[in-house]
Amino acid sequence: MTRFWHPVADMHAVQSSGELILDRGEGCQLWDAAGNRYIDSTGGLWYANVGYGRAEIADAAAAQMRKLHAYSHYGDVSSRPTTDLAERISSIAPMKDAAVFLTSGGGESIETVVKLVRRYWSLLGHPQRTTIISRERAYHGLAGFGTSIVGTEAFKVGVGPLAGGTARVAWDSANALEATIAELGAEHIAAFFCEPIIGAGGVLLPPDGYLAAVRQICRDHGILFVADEVICGYGRVGDWFACRRLGLDPDAVTFAKGITSGYVPLGGVIVGSRIQEPFWGTAGAGVWRHGYTYSGHATAAAAAHANLDVIEREDLVGRALALETEIPEALAPLLAHELVSEIRGGFGAVAAVQIDPALLADDPGLTDRVTLEARNFGVLTRTLVGGGLQISPPLVITREELDEVASGLAGALDAVAGARAS
Ligand SMILES: Cc1ncc(COP(=O)(O)O)c(C=O)c1O
């Protein structure tokens, strides 16, 4: 019996089913402790952009650990890799003159940006501008504020009172945002949070023109526009950031995952000049009392540099753009399957195979059974909110490996459909 309490798990079920112990990885392939091989169709949890087994990232981290593994970066202290990383991120950011606040992951980045935008308004003399609007189906991690603004109620069950000053709008309607602003009053709203592609909430691509429209609405009302690019950032959408590709000029961008491809935990917030101004430009704002022990961790920064080197050298941003068509092409045959109602994708290396919601209504565990069965066909995937299968492979995946993913999923779908029929 394991003593490891797994994240996002039913530990009663894990006790009886046991753990899948993964042992090693190379490129897009993983092997478990029993020697079984899998193709990773999800890039871990959307993070393994450069794939597994990159010795140069391990070497960069080890070299930094031998030299100076970490030191508190509170106040005026920094280390070379950290200061250089902020400069490097700023140079590829979707807005000009950006500053970079570093954290240990996506959840801490959301905590940071909520506090940041509220503090911004407070410094400007509008302390009542606290409301954070997010979208239904949105996912912003499961820390305190993240759980408060998540767009799927299941994540809030039994948590008790959550942070106040939040509101949700339909995920796909700019008019809904406009209506909510009219109802609450722009003078109470701090920011609108928006994943360019809703990821964990089901891989929901924005309707045509939606992102440009909500960006403009925020501008018109003086509301800060925060793009949560924890999944999209660092190449996955065929550009360094979705906001760059779409020309959205956000006020702040949260990131994590792809910055190190998950080799070590790292996240952060890219902050545009409007939000920086009252903190950096004005004497008297004083210390912003926010930060984490590992904000600016030197080893994490060294690993991030090595990871970005790989992305640049192998043009994985360009590869993601090619995957934008290759992934839907490879998955297209699955659409004919009786359990599948839709294949979503076509913006970067992100897609979902949707199990028919009409079937899920009577059989809610259906997608989970396909996900488990896929392991027997050599594919690791994941069940998304709404019952889709997650497809977000390492950007190094080949067309042959994508075809292996598709045929493995077809095998799993057949096996589950067969078991339902018998
Ligand atoms: C869009 C988005 N924001 C925030 C997070 C939270 O990141 P973390 O799990 O590192 O706390 C995630 C995680 O999947 C995410 O997809």
Ligand as a Chemical Component Dictionary entry (heavy atoms), coordinates in Angstrom:
data_LIG
# 
_chem_comp.id                   LIG 
_chem_comp.type                 NON-POLYMER 
_chem_comp.pdbx_formal_charge   0 
_chem_comp.three_letter_code    LIG 
# 
loop_
_chem_comp_atom.comp_id 
_chem_comp_atom.atom_id 
_chem_comp_atom.alt_atom_id 
_chem_comp_atom.type_symbol 
_chem_comp_atom.charge 
_chem_comp_atom.model_Cartn_x 
_chem_comp_atom.model_Cartn_y 
_chem_comp_atom.model_Cartn_z 
_chem_comp_atom.pdbx_ordinal 
LIG C1 C1 C 0 -4.230 27.715 -17.224 1  
LIG C2 C2 C 0 -3.656 27.217 -15.922 2  
LIG N1 N1 N 0 -3.455 28.078 -14.928 3  
LIG C3 C3 C 0 -2.938 27.699 -13.755 4  
LIG C4 C4 C 0 -2.596 26.377 -13.531 5  
LIG C5 C5 C 0 -2.047 25.969 -12.207 6  
LIG O1 O1 O 0 -0.727 25.550 -12.293 7  
LIG P1 P1 P 0 -0.080 24.638 -11.151 8  
LIG O2 O2 O 0 -0.721 23.296 -11.253 9  
LIG O3 O3 O 0 1.384  24.669 -11.475 10 
LIG O4 O4 O 0 -0.374 25.287 -9.829  11 
LIG C6 C6 C 0 -2.786 25.441 -14.552 12 
LIG C7 C7 C 0 -2.426 24.027 -14.344 13 
LIG O5 O5 O 0 -2.719 23.165 -15.150 14 
LIG C8 C8 C 0 -3.343 25.867 -15.767 15 
LIG O6 O6 O 0 -3.570 24.999 -16.757 16 
# 
loop_
_chem_comp_bond.comp_id 
_chem_comp_bond.atom_id_1 
_chem_comp_bond.atom_id_2 
_chem_comp_bond.value_order 
_chem_comp_bond.pdbx_ordinal 
LIG C1 C2 SING 1  
LIG C2 N1 SING 2  
LIG C2 C8 DOUB 3  
LIG N1 C3 DOUB 4  
LIG C3 C4 SING 5  
LIG C4 C5 SING 6  
LIG C4 C6 DOUB 7  
LIG C5 O1 SING 8  
LIG O1 P1 SING 9  
LIG P1 O2 DOUB 10 
LIG P1 O3 SING 11 
LIG P1 O4 SING 12 
LIG C6 C7 SING 13 
LIG C6 C8 SING 14 
LIG C7 O5 DOUB 15 
LIG C8 O6 SING 16 
# 
